[in-house]
Amino acid sequence: MGLSCGNPTAIASLKPGDVVLDLGAGGGFDCFIAGSKVGATGRVIGVDMTPEMISKARRNMATYTEQTGLANVEFRLGEIEHLPLADASVDVVISNCVLNLSPDKPAAWREIARVLKPGGRVAVSDLALLRPLPEALRTDLEALVGCVAGAVSVSEMRSLAESVGLGSIELRPKPEYVDALTDWNDPLYQRIMQALPAGTRPSTFVVSLDVTARKD
Ligand SMILES: C[S@@+](CC[C@H](N)C(=O)[O-])C[C@H]1O[C@@H](n2cnc3c(N)ncnc32)[C@H](O)[C@@H]1O
């Protein structure tokens, strides 16, 4: 279904009727949770740039509709730096472990601010850096795919949200999350661990971060 850094739908305070956008929806897991929360009067749009993930998410939709009776989720092929959505059309932007992958994070944040309605909210889970990565990891393709090498620092995350005019920004680090990924013997994290200096773990460098903000 996907690879996640947290649970954005748990921090998004979704309510019936909300229009929700999921950036980098993957197999659609968070879209389906959001869809159940916003109900028949709400709508969820999942955007992903990978055609295979869009196809997978659309296939998963059949099970979602069968189980909930809802047809309120759709998936669109697109990049989060160029969202296929109108200005001021979304109540809540969620995203799970995707912003770190963006090669142009300021553009992705500008797009978030553009598509949000006034009063709209952001609820993002992502990985963020606690300290600079060792060179070997910073340039490691697997560490990029594993959502580590592309991550920005916790303070840069705040600056990105501030730079597009969002307010009420709250950042909540969850240190236990990355340790859990490593301890579960996730193969990607095991390989990342081998590239680290002796005596360090992925959680020495990265943390799972919940980010909430509001467009005033
Ligand atoms: C780590 S997965 C997370 C998927 C999902 N959010 C989850 O929690 O399971 C990253 C997803 O983001 C998509 N993605 C990465 N960069 C993107 C971009 N710039 N624009 C749109 N989608 C992107 C990938 O295709 C992939 O499906």
PDBQT file of the ligand as one rigid body, heavy atoms in Angstrom, charges set to zero:
ROOT
HETATM    1  C1  LIG A 301       6.937   7.064   0.639  1.00  0.00    +0.000 C 
HETATM    2  S1  LIG A 301       5.590   6.939  -0.476  1.00  0.00    +0.000 S 
HETATM    3  C2  LIG A 301       4.246   7.417   0.582  1.00  0.00    +0.000 C 
HETATM    4  C3  LIG A 301       2.906   6.997   0.060  1.00  0.00    +0.000 C 
HETATM    5  C4  LIG A 301       1.721   7.279   0.963  1.00  0.00    +0.000 C 
HETATM    6  N1  LIG A 301       1.600   8.687   1.294  1.00  0.00    +0.000 N 
HETATM    7  C5  LIG A 301       1.792   6.448   2.215  1.00  0.00    +0.000 C 
HETATM    8  O1  LIG A 301       1.879   6.989   3.316  1.00  0.00    +0.000 OA
HETATM    9  O2  LIG A 301       1.736   5.239   2.095  1.00  0.00    +0.000 OA
HETATM   10  C6  LIG A 301       5.813   8.348  -1.509  1.00  0.00    +0.000 C 
HETATM   11  C7  LIG A 301       4.774   8.523  -2.604  1.00  0.00    +0.000 C 
HETATM   12  O3  LIG A 301       4.889   9.858  -3.081  1.00  0.00    +0.000 OA
HETATM   13  C8  LIG A 301       4.917   9.880  -4.488  1.00  0.00    +0.000 C 
HETATM   14  N2  LIG A 301       5.709  11.075  -4.847  1.00  0.00    +0.000 N 
HETATM   15  C9  LIG A 301       7.015  11.301  -4.586  1.00  0.00    +0.000 A 
HETATM   16  N3  LIG A 301       7.394  12.510  -5.027  1.00  0.00    +0.000 NA
HETATM   17  C10 LIG A 301       6.290  13.078  -5.581  1.00  0.00    +0.000 A 
HETATM   18  C11 LIG A 301       6.041  14.323  -6.234  1.00  0.00    +0.000 A 
HETATM   19  N4  LIG A 301       7.008  15.228  -6.377  1.00  0.00    +0.000 N 
HETATM   20  N5  LIG A 301       4.794  14.564  -6.711  1.00  0.00    +0.000 NA
HETATM   21  C12 LIG A 301       3.818  13.629  -6.571  1.00  0.00    +0.000 A 
HETATM   22  N6  LIG A 301       3.994  12.431  -5.963  1.00  0.00    +0.000 NA
HETATM   23  C13 LIG A 301       5.216  12.148  -5.479  1.00  0.00    +0.000 A 
HETATM   24  C14 LIG A 301       5.519   8.560  -4.898  1.00  0.00    +0.000 C 
HETATM   25  O4  LIG A 301       5.120   8.193  -6.189  1.00  0.00    +0.000 OA
HETATM   26  C15 LIG A 301       4.979   7.623  -3.801  1.00  0.00    +0.000 C 
HETATM   27  O5  LIG A 301       3.754   7.030  -4.167  1.00  0.00    +0.000 OA
ENDROOT
TORSDOF 0
